[in-house]
Amino acid sequence: MRLHPRLHPVIRIEIDEPTLSRTRIAINPLAEVACSLFLLERNPGGVPWPYDGWARRTREILRRDPATGPVSLYLNLPSVSPDFLCPPPDSPMPTIGEQLDQLRATPPEVITSEFAKHYPDGSLPELMRPFRDDQRAALGRLADGVQAYWDAAIAPYWPAMRSALDEEVLLRARALAADGPDALLSRLHDRIRWERPVLTLVKSLDQSFEAVNQRLLLVPLIFSRGALLCSGDQPDLIMVTYQSRGSAVLTETPASPLADDRLAILVGRGRAGVLRALTVPATTTGLSTALGLAPSTVSEHLAGLLAAGVVHRRRVGRRVLYGLEPAGTALVTLLGEDSARTEFVS
């Protein structure tokens, strides 16, 4: 993962025809987390519009919420660091929950391999040593910190962000289908240049590598603001990020924070989101898509709500639908109507 654009050279990627033919587009919530933190780190004196209001709130969150502490790792990474800390997504439209499950499940051999590539002389930086000495614990701490940061700083904005990203992906996918990868890459970003077969991410110095018989994954980011990232540690994939349209959505008033959400205070933010979503009966898959959560996380929340008697489970044909019991309806009505609905939660 190549970070901090002010320090990094020009990246030139020579792309062969099979790789070019496998160009795809995906969103990456975990990269949004990383880039949002880079944005704060690059602008200590004040983040420019449209990120300024979000940045003021987020700096306060980082200062006051100790649960977000592990994300400070992203603020202290060197200009080039291992991809496993922010891996390319496994699917085109992953949730943050799915990506954190992916992060937690990083195979030890992947970490070992990437450390060997980035630190061949064995001089592993101190902040990386926990991932060598106790991988599962270190990955778990980082994932938990990212989840806490996401819940407080990103989730209130995510419905608007996701809508903007969906539109961006749709527009680019149509361009790819209609005009091919050459046209798509040539119009991707004013600091990304495509002169077949070389894709250049404009920086200050030179670095070059080849993409041979791989896949090219393009990732639009709301929080990019010029931070063009390139991930090349995977043997079968190259990921390049760019600034998405729609960053102005961050100027909109976000959903209410936890302090103003009585239902979330009572049952937790995740279960509150599930309860609110179940005002219309839904499947586990439907809830996962709507809330931006991993199916395993939704199932865990549903199990707790079923045990409490506020949710019921009904089979309709081949589908299993969940809905609110009268007690659940009362909770949402009495405790949830006076606060903005937080639809994308942990």
C-alpha positions as CSV (number, residue, x, y, z in Angstrom):
1,M,0.0,0.0,0.0
2,R,1.6,3.3,-1.1
3,L,0.6,6.2,1.0
4,H,1.2,9.9,1.8
5,P,1.3,11.4,-1.8
6,R,3.5,14.4,-0.7
7,L,6.4,11.9,-0.1
8,H,5.9,9.4,-2.8
9,P,7.4,9.4,-6.3
10,V,5.6,9.1,-9.6
11,I,4.2,5.5,-10.0
12,R,4.4,4.0,-13.5
13,I,2.6,0.7,-14.0
14,E,3.2,-1.1,-17.3
15,I,0.0,-3.0,-17.9
16,D,-0.2,-6.0,-20.2
17,E,-3.3,-6.8,-22.3
18,P,-4.7,-9.6,-20.1
19,T,-4.6,-7.3,-17.1
20,L,-6.1,-4.4,-19.0
21,S,-9.0,-6.6,-20.2
22,R,-9.7,-7.5,-16.5
23,T,-10.3,-3.9,-15.4
24,R,-13.0,-3.7,-12.7
25,I,-14.4,-1.1,-10.4
26,A,-15.3,-1.5,-6.7
27,I,-15.8,0.5,-3.5
28,N,-13.5,0.2,-0.5
29,P,-14.9,1.4,2.9
30,L,-11.7,0.4,4.7
31,A,-9.6,2.6,2.3
32,E,-12.1,5.4,3.0
33,V,-11.1,5.0,6.7
34,A,-7.4,5.1,5.9
35,C,-7.6,8.1,3.5
36,S,-9.8,10.1,5.9
37,L,-7.0,9.7,8.5
38,F,-4.4,10.6,6.0
39,L,-6.4,13.8,5.2
40,L,-6.4,14.8,8.9
41,E,-2.6,14.1,9.2
42,R,-1.8,16.1,6.0
43,N,-3.7,19.1,7.1
44,P,-3.0,19.8,10.8
45,G,-3.8,23.5,10.5
46,G,-7.3,22.9,9.0
47,V,-8.8,20.6,6.4
48,P,-10.3,22.4,3.3
49,W,-13.9,22.4,2.2
50,P,-15.9,20.1,1.8
51,Y,-14.1,18.1,4.5
52,D,-13.7,20.9,7.1
53,G,-16.9,20.3,9.2
54,W,-16.4,16.6,9.2
55,A,-12.7,17.1,10.2
56,R,-13.6,19.2,13.2
57,R,-16.0,16.6,14.5
58,T,-13.6,13.8,13.8
59,R,-10.6,15.4,15.6
60,E,-12.8,15.7,18.7
61,I,-13.9,12.0,18.3
62,L,-10.3,10.9,18.1
63,R,-9.4,13.0,21.2
64,R,-12.3,11.9,23.4
65,D,-12.9,8.2,22.4
66,P,-10.1,5.9,23.5
67,A,-11.7,3.0,21.5
68,T,-10.5,4.7,18.3
69,G,-6.9,4.7,19.5
70,P,-5.6,1.8,17.3
71,V,-6.4,3.7,14.1
72,S,-3.4,6.0,15.0
73,L,-1.4,3.3,13.2
74,Y,-2.5,4.7,9.9
75,L,-1.2,8.2,10.9
76,N,2.3,6.8,11.5
77,L,2.8,4.5,8.5
78,P,5.9,5.1,6.3
79,S,5.3,6.2,2.7
80,V,5.3,2.6,1.5
81,S,3.8,-0.1,3.8
82,P,2.3,-3.6,3.5
83,D,-1.1,-4.0,1.8
84,F,-2.5,-6.3,4.5
85,L,-3.2,-3.2,6.6
86,C,-5.7,-2.0,4.0
87,P,-6.2,-4.9,1.6
88,P,-8.1,-4.7,-1.7
89,P,-11.8,-5.7,-1.2
90,D,-12.9,-9.3,-2.0
91,S,-16.1,-8.1,-3.7
92,P,-17.3,-5.1,-5.7
93,M,-19.5,-3.6,-3.0
94,P,-18.2,-4.8,0.4
95,T,-19.4,-3.5,3.7
96,I,-17.0,-2.3,6.4
97,G,-18.0,-5.3,8.5
98,E,-17.0,-7.7,5.7
99,Q,-13.7,-5.9,5.2
100,L,-12.9,-6.0,8.9
101,D,-13.6,-9.7,8.9
102,Q,-11.2,-10.0,6.0
103,L,-8.6,-8.0,8.0
104,R,-9.0,-10.1,11.1
105,A,-8.6,-13.3,9.0
106,T,-5.4,-12.2,7.2
107,P,-3.3,-15.4,6.9
108,P,0.0,-15.4,8.8
109,E,1.9,-16.3,5.6
110,V,0.6,-13.1,3.9
111,I,1.9,-11.0,6.7
112,T,5.2,-12.8,6.7
113,S,5.5,-12.5,2.9
114,E,4.7,-8.8,2.9
115,F,7.1,-8.0,5.7
116,A,9.9,-9.8,3.8
117,K,9.1,-7.7,0.7
118,H,8.9,-4.4,2.5
119,Y,11.6,-5.0,5.1
120,P,14.1,-7.3,3.4
121,D,16.9,-6.4,5.8
122,G,14.8,-7.4,8.8
123,S,14.5,-3.9,10.2
124,L,10.8,-4.2,11.1
125,P,9.5,-0.8,12.4
126,E,8.4,-0.9,16.0
127,L,4.7,-0.2,15.1
128,M,4.7,-3.3,12.9
129,R,6.2,-5.7,15.4
130,P,2.9,-6.6,17.1
131,F,1.8,-8.0,13.7
132,R,4.8,-10.3,13.8
133,D,4.8,-11.3,17.4
134,D,1.0,-11.8,18.0
135,Q,-0.7,-11.5,14.7
136,R,-4.3,-12.4,15.7
137,A,-4.3,-10.1,18.7
138,A,-2.8,-7.2,16.7
139,L,-5.2,-7.6,13.8
140,G,-8.1,-7.8,16.2
141,R,-7.1,-4.6,18.0
142,L,-6.7,-2.8,14.7
143,A,-10.1,-4.0,13.4
144,D,-11.8,-3.1,16.7
145,G,-10.3,0.4,16.5
146,V,-11.4,0.8,12.9
147,Q,-14.9,-0.3,13.8
148,A,-15.1,2.3,16.6
149,Y,-13.7,5.0,14.3
150,W,-16.2,4.0,11.6
151,D,-19.2,4.1,13.9
152,A,-18.3,7.6,15.2
153,A,-16.7,9.3,12.3
154,I,-17.9,7.7,9.0
155,A,-21.1,5.8,9.6
156,P,-23.3,8.9,10.1
157,Y,-22.2,10.1,6.6
158,W,-22.1,6.7,5.0
159,P,-25.7,6.6,3.5
160,A,-24.9,9.8,1.5
161,M,-21.4,8.6,0.7
162,R,-22.6,5.2,-0.5
163,S,-25.2,6.8,-2.7
164,A,-22.5,9.0,-4.3
165,L,-20.1,6.1,-4.7
166,D,-22.9,3.9,-6.3
167,E,-23.5,6.6,-8.9
168,E,-19.7,6.9,-9.5
169,V,-19.3,3.2,-10.0
170,L,-22.4,3.0,-12.3
171,L,-21.1,5.9,-14.5
172,R,-17.6,4.3,-14.7
173,A,-18.9,0.9,-15.4
174,R,-21.1,2.2,-18.2
175,A,-18.0,3.9,-19.7
176,L,-16.0,0.7,-19.4
177,A,-18.7,-1.3,-21.1
178,A,-19.4,1.2,-23.8
179,D,-15.9,2.6,-24.6
180,G,-13.4,0.1,-23.2
181,P,-10.6,0.4,-20.6
182,D,-8.5,2.8,-22.7
183,A,-11.2,5.5,-22.6
184,L,-12.0,4.9,-19.0
185,L,-8.4,5.2,-17.8
186,S,-7.7,8.3,-20.0
187,R,-10.6,10.1,-18.2
188,L,-10.2,8.8,-14.7
189,H,-8.4,11.6,-12.9
190,D,-6.4,14.7,-13.8
191,R,-3.3,13.2,-12.1
192,I,-3.7,9.8,-13.6
193,R,-2.4,9.4,-17.2
194,W,-2.9,6.6,-19.5
195,E,-0.5,6.1,-22.5
196,R,-0.8,2.5,-23.5
197,P,0.6,0.4,-22.0
198,V,1.7,2.7,-19.1
199,L,-0.6,4.0,-16.3
200,T,1.1,6.9,-14.5
201,L,0.0,8.2,-11.1
202,V,1.5,11.7,-11.1
203,K,3.9,12.3,-8.2
204,S,7.3,13.9,-7.8
205,L,9.8,11.1,-8.6
206,D,9.9,7.9,-10.5
207,Q,9.0,4.3,-9.5
208,S,8.0,1.6,-12.0
209,F,6.7,-1.9,-12.0
210,E,4.8,-4.3,-14.3
211,A,1.3,-5.8,-14.0
212,V,1.5,-9.1,-15.9
213,N,-1.6,-11.4,-16.2
214,Q,-3.2,-9.8,-13.2
215,R,-6.4,-7.8,-12.6
216,L,-6.7,-4.0,-12.4
217,L,-9.1,-2.8,-9.7
218,L,-10.1,0.9,-9.8
219,V,-11.5,2.2,-6.5
220,P,-13.2,5.7,-6.2
221,L,-12.8,7.3,-2.8
222,I,-14.8,10.2,-1.3
223,F,-11.8,10.9,1.1
224,S,-9.1,10.7,-1.6
225,R,-8.5,14.4,-2.2
226,G,-5.5,13.7,-4.3
227,A,-4.2,10.8,-2.3
228,L,-3.7,8.3,-5.2
229,L,-3.0,5.0,-3.6
230,C,-1.6,1.9,-5.4
231,S,-1.6,-1.6,-3.9
232,G,0.6,-4.1,-5.6
233,D,1.5,-6.8,-3.0
234,Q,-1.1,-9.2,-4.2
235,P,0.1,-11.7,-6.9
236,D,-3.0,-11.5,-9.0
237,L,-4.3,-7.9,-8.5
238,I,-3.3,-4.2,-8.8
239,M,-5.5,-1.7,-7.0
240,V,-5.5,2.0,-7.9
241,T,-7.6,4.6,-6.1
242,Y,-8.8,8.0,-7.3
243,Q,-11.0,10.9,-6.2
244,S,-14.7,10.1,-6.6
245,R,-17.4,12.6,-7.5
246,G,-19.7,13.5,-4.6
247,S,-17.4,14.6,-1.8
248,A,-19.7,17.6,-1.2
249,V,-22.0,15.1,0.6
250,L,-19.8,15.6,3.6
251,T,-21.2,19.1,4.1
252,E,-24.6,17.6,4.8
253,T,-25.9,17.2,8.3
254,P,-25.0,13.7,9.4
255,A,-27.2,11.3,11.3
256,S,-27.4,11.9,15.1
257,P,-24.4,10.7,17.1
258,L,-24.8,8.1,19.7
259,A,-25.2,10.6,22.6
260,D,-28.5,11.8,21.0
261,D,-29.8,8.3,20.2
262,R,-31.7,6.9,23.1
263,L,-32.4,3.6,21.4
264,A,-28.7,3.1,20.7
265,I,-27.8,3.9,24.2
266,L,-30.2,1.2,25.5
267,V,-29.5,-1.6,23.1
268,G,-26.3,-0.6,21.3
269,R,-25.8,1.1,17.9
270,G,-25.8,-2.1,15.9
271,R,-29.0,-3.5,17.3
272,A,-30.7,-0.1,17.2
273,G,-30.0,0.0,13.4
274,V,-31.4,-3.5,13.0
275,L,-34.5,-2.6,14.9
276,R,-35.1,0.5,12.8
277,A,-34.5,-1.4,9.6
278,L,-37.1,-4.1,10.6
279,T,-40.0,-1.6,10.6
280,V,-40.3,-3.4,7.2
281,P,-39.7,-7.2,7.5
282,A,-36.4,-8.2,5.9
283,T,-34.0,-11.1,5.4
284,T,-30.5,-11.3,6.9
285,T,-29.1,-10.6,3.4
286,G,-31.4,-7.6,3.0
287,L,-30.4,-6.2,6.3
288,S,-26.7,-6.7,5.6
289,T,-27.0,-4.8,2.3
290,A,-29.1,-2.0,3.8
291,L,-27.0,-1.5,6.9
292,G,-23.6,-2.0,5.3
293,L,-22.7,-4.9,7.7
294,A,-21.3,-8.4,7.3
295,P,-24.0,-11.1,7.4
296,S,-22.3,-12.6,10.4
297,T,-22.7,-9.3,12.3
298,V,-26.4,-9.0,11.4
299,S,-27.0,-12.6,12.5
300,E,-25.4,-11.9,15.8
301,H,-27.6,-8.8,16.4
302,L,-30.7,-10.7,15.3
303,A,-29.9,-13.5,17.7
304,G,-29.8,-11.1,20.6
305,L,-33.0,-9.4,19.6
306,L,-34.8,-12.7,19.2
307,A,-33.6,-13.8,22.6
308,A,-35.0,-10.5,24.1
309,G,-38.4,-11.1,22.4
310,V,-38.4,-7.9,20.4
311,V,-38.0,-9.5,17.0
312,H,-39.7,-12.5,15.4
313,R,-38.6,-15.0,12.7
314,R,-41.0,-16.2,9.9
315,R,-40.4,-18.5,7.0
316,V,-42.0,-17.3,3.7
317,G,-41.4,-19.8,1.0
318,R,-37.6,-20.2,0.7
319,R,-36.9,-17.0,2.5
320,V,-36.6,-16.3,6.3
321,L,-38.0,-12.9,7.2
322,Y,-37.4,-11.0,10.4
323,G,-39.9,-8.5,11.8
324,L,-40.7,-6.5,14.9
325,E,-42.7,-7.9,17.8
326,P,-45.0,-5.4,19.6
327,A,-42.2,-4.8,22.1
328,G,-39.8,-4.0,19.3
329,T,-42.2,-1.6,17.7
330,A,-42.7,0.1,21.1
331,L,-38.9,0.5,21.5
332,V,-38.5,2.1,18.1
333,T,-41.5,4.3,18.5
334,L,-40.9,5.5,22.0
335,L,-37.1,5.8,21.9
336,G,-36.3,6.3,18.2
337,E,-38.7,8.9,16.9
338,D,-37.0,11.9,18.4
339,S,-33.5,11.2,16.8
340,A,-32.4,11.0,13.2
341,R,-32.3,7.4,11.9
342,T,-28.9,6.0,11.9
343,E,-29.1,3.5,9.0
344,F,-25.5,2.4,8.6
345,V,-24.1,1.2,11.8
346,S,-21.8,-1.3,13.5
